[in-house]
Amino acid sequence: MVTFYRRLPKFDYLNPSDINEALTLLAKYRNNTQIISGGTDLVPKLKKRAITVPERIIDIKNIPGLDYISYEKGNGLKIGALATISDIENSTVIKEKCNILFQAAQSMASPQVRHRGTIAGNICNAVPSADSAPVLLVLNANLKLQSKKGERIINIAEFFKGPGETILKPDELLVEIQLPDLPNGTVGKYIKLSPRRAMDLAVVGVAVLAVFEYSTCSDIRIALGAVSPTPVRATAAERLLIGKKPDARLIEKVAESAAQSCHPISDHRASAEYRTDMVKVLTKRAITDLWKSV
Ligand SMILES: Cc1cc2nc3c(=O)[nH]c(=O)nc-3n(C[C@H](O)[C@H](O)[C@H](O)COP(=O)(O)OP(=O)(O)OC[C@H]3O[C@@H](n4cnc5c(N)ncnc54)[C@H](O)[C@@H]3O)c2cc1C
């Protein structure tokens, strides 16, 4: 089928050359303004008229110095707002220190989209199926938000309000994602279920981060994507395993509990029942794989 798009209504295109100029523009034009970064979410939405065409678009992609990925022992990883999904996928330090984020990046979209799309844009877009979101939840990421008035750091658990909605104010930019150091021996797994191929969005995404010490699980974090209005931590399931020695029966119980903590919808991609069943299957698989790997 060929889709013909009508010409977009006119809008002003603003191209700030540094962060200060971007924040000044955002402070001046709070309403009817959209930020664009890689544009891999925004442009298709505009073309499909899924959102109202704004009066102006502020393009932050050309701001220098915001595409960094840096690591400092004790302070953890810092990812600038313009680091692309490809940058994450190709970063040796991410692969070494934070392998689960590397796994999520690899599971996303196509090489072309990964080359343009940013990890910051993935979470600011706030669709429940965003692959980086459950992973950043288990990594306990902090987000640095900046406006002309100053900056604030908030935990990712407070960031999402609902599908397409975050706590970002109209004059704020997400400028940095901060990932605290993980304890030695932490292992992590992200499993994405998508209907046909890697290009598809997740029908279910399960992220598990765990530490096993002397065959006991000393810590575990489980987060689920695409099965609730926002990505969620399965904290009741985590509590069942912390301080215990895993075995097949216990892992089954943990996976059942994770399935109970989601509230999926049925849509053209999968039914709510299927999604719930898959949370159980994938949580069990992720924990079992991690347990066997140590
Ligand atoms: C073919 C295709 C396949 C895809 N596959 C996947 C997939 O498998 N998994 C997945 O999760 N996603 C997928 N996506 C979605 C998309 O590529 C990602 O969400 C991408 O990370 C978005 O980043 P971006 O820089 O392109 O965001 P943009 O489109 O530029 O922006 C997205 C939203 O975030 C806001 N925004 C962006 N950056 C900031 C910032 N720094 N501060 C404040 N607000 C900001 C924008 O205003 C906009 O509302 C796919 C998209 C396409 C077109």
The ligand as an SDF file (V2000), in Angstrom:
LIG
                    3D

 53 58  0  0  0  0  0  0  0  0999 V2000
   11.4410    2.0380   12.0320 C   0  0  0  0  0  0  0  0  0  0  0  0
   11.5230    2.3510   13.5110 C   0  0  0  0  0  0  0  0  0  0  0  0
   11.8130    1.3330   14.4000 C   0  0  0  0  0  0  0  0  0  0  0  0
   11.8730    1.5910   15.7720 C   0  0  0  0  0  0  0  0  0  0  0  0
   12.1620    0.5450   16.6240 N   0  0  0  0  0  0  0  0  0  0  0  0
   12.2320    0.7820   17.9480 C   0  0  0  0  0  0  0  0  0  0  0  0
   12.5040   -0.2810   18.8510 C   0  0  0  0  0  0  0  0  0  0  0  0
   12.7310   -1.4350   18.4630 O   0  0  0  0  0  0  0  0  0  0  0  0
   12.5110    0.0010   20.1820 N   0  0  0  0  0  0  0  0  0  0  0  0
   12.2670    1.2570   20.6830 C   0  0  0  0  0  0  0  0  0  0  0  0
   12.2650    1.4450   21.9040 O   0  0  0  0  0  0  0  0  0  0  0  0
   12.0250    2.3040   19.8400 N   0  0  0  0  0  0  0  0  0  0  0  0
   11.9860    2.1010   18.5030 C   0  0  0  0  0  0  0  0  0  0  0  0
   11.7300    3.1420   17.6410 N   0  0  0  0  0  0  0  0  0  0  0  0
   11.4740    4.4870   18.1890 C   0  0  0  0  0  0  0  0  0  0  0  0
   12.6600    5.4910   18.1870 C   0  0  0  0  0  0  0  0  0  0  0  0
   13.6110    5.1780   17.2160 O   0  0  0  0  0  0  0  0  0  0  0  0
   13.3490    5.6040   19.5550 C   0  0  0  0  0  0  0  0  0  0  0  0
   12.3890    5.8910   20.5510 O   0  0  0  0  0  0  0  0  0  0  0  0
   14.4560    6.6770   19.5700 C   0  0  0  0  0  0  0  0  0  0  0  0
   15.3020    6.3830   20.6370 O   0  0  0  0  0  0  0  0  0  0  0  0
   13.9390    8.1130   19.7180 C   0  0  0  0  0  0  0  0  0  0  0  0
   15.0390    9.0090   19.7990 O   0  0  0  0  0  0  0  0  0  0  0  0
   15.1020   10.3320   18.8890 P   0  0  0  0  0  0  0  0  0  0  0  0
   16.3730   11.0200   19.2540 O   0  0  0  0  0  0  0  0  0  0  0  0
   14.9140    9.9970   17.4610 O   0  0  0  0  0  0  0  0  0  0  0  0
   13.8240   11.1270   19.4610 O   0  0  0  0  0  0  0  0  0  0  0  0
   12.9640   12.2820   18.7350 P   0  0  0  0  0  0  0  0  0  0  0  0
   12.0550   11.6750   17.7380 O   0  0  0  0  0  0  0  0  0  0  0  0
   13.8410   13.3880   18.2880 O   0  0  0  0  0  0  0  0  0  0  0  0
   12.1400   12.7720   20.0150 O   0  0  0  0  0  0  0  0  0  0  0  0
   11.2020   11.9320   20.6560 C   0  0  0  0  0  0  0  0  0  0  0  0
   10.4620   12.7520   21.7380 C   0  0  0  0  0  0  0  0  0  0  0  0
   11.3400   13.0630   22.8130 O   0  0  0  0  0  0  0  0  0  0  0  0
   11.5060   14.4820   22.9660 C   0  0  0  0  0  0  0  0  0  0  0  0
   12.9340   14.6810   23.2400 N   0  0  0  0  0  0  0  0  0  0  0  0
   13.9760   14.1410   22.5420 C   0  0  0  0  0  0  0  0  0  0  0  0
   15.1430   14.4310   23.1510 N   0  0  0  0  0  0  0  0  0  0  0  0
   14.8320   15.1760   24.2390 C   0  0  0  0  0  0  0  0  0  0  0  0
   15.6210   15.7710   25.2820 C   0  0  0  0  0  0  0  0  0  0  0  0
   16.9460   15.6440   25.3310 N   0  0  0  0  0  0  0  0  0  0  0  0
   14.9800   16.4570   26.2660 N   0  0  0  0  0  0  0  0  0  0  0  0
   13.6210   16.5840   26.2440 C   0  0  0  0  0  0  0  0  0  0  0  0
   12.8340   16.0380   25.2950 N   0  0  0  0  0  0  0  0  0  0  0  0
   13.4230   15.3470   24.3050 C   0  0  0  0  0  0  0  0  0  0  0  0
   11.0080   15.1060   21.6650 C   0  0  0  0  0  0  0  0  0  0  0  0
   10.4550   16.3820   21.8830 O   0  0  0  0  0  0  0  0  0  0  0  0
    9.9530   14.0890   21.2330 C   0  0  0  0  0  0  0  0  0  0  0  0
    8.7320   14.3670   21.8870 O   0  0  0  0  0  0  0  0  0  0  0  0
   11.6530    2.9100   16.2600 C   0  0  0  0  0  0  0  0  0  0  0  0
   11.3920    3.9580   15.3520 C   0  0  0  0  0  0  0  0  0  0  0  0
   11.3380    3.6760   13.9970 C   0  0  0  0  0  0  0  0  0  0  0  0
   11.0500    4.8080   13.0370 C   0  0  0  0  0  0  0  0  0  0  0  0
  1  2  1  0
  2  3  1  0
  2 52  2  0
  3  4  2  0
  4  5  1  0
  4 50  1  0
  5  6  2  0
  6  7  1  0
  6 13  1  0
  7  8  2  0
  7  9  1  0
  9 10  1  0
 10 11  2  0
 10 12  1  0
 12 13  2  0
 13 14  1  0
 14 15  1  0
 14 50  1  0
 15 16  1  0
 16 17  1  0
 16 18  1  0
 18 19  1  0
 18 20  1  0
 20 21  1  0
 20 22  1  0
 22 23  1  0
 23 24  1  0
 24 25  2  0
 24 26  1  0
 24 27  1  0
 27 28  1  0
 28 29  2  0
 28 30  1  0
 28 31  1  0
 31 32  1  0
 32 33  1  0
 33 34  1  0
 33 48  1  0
 34 35  1  0
 35 36  1  0
 35 46  1  0
 36 37  1  0
 36 45  1  0
 37 38  2  0
 38 39  1  0
 39 40  1  0
 39 45  2  0
 40 41  1  0
 40 42  2  0
 42 43  1  0
 43 44  2  0
 44 45  1  0
 46 47  1  0
 46 48  1  0
 48 49  1  0
 50 51  2  0
 51 52  1  0
 52 53  1  0
M  END
$$$$
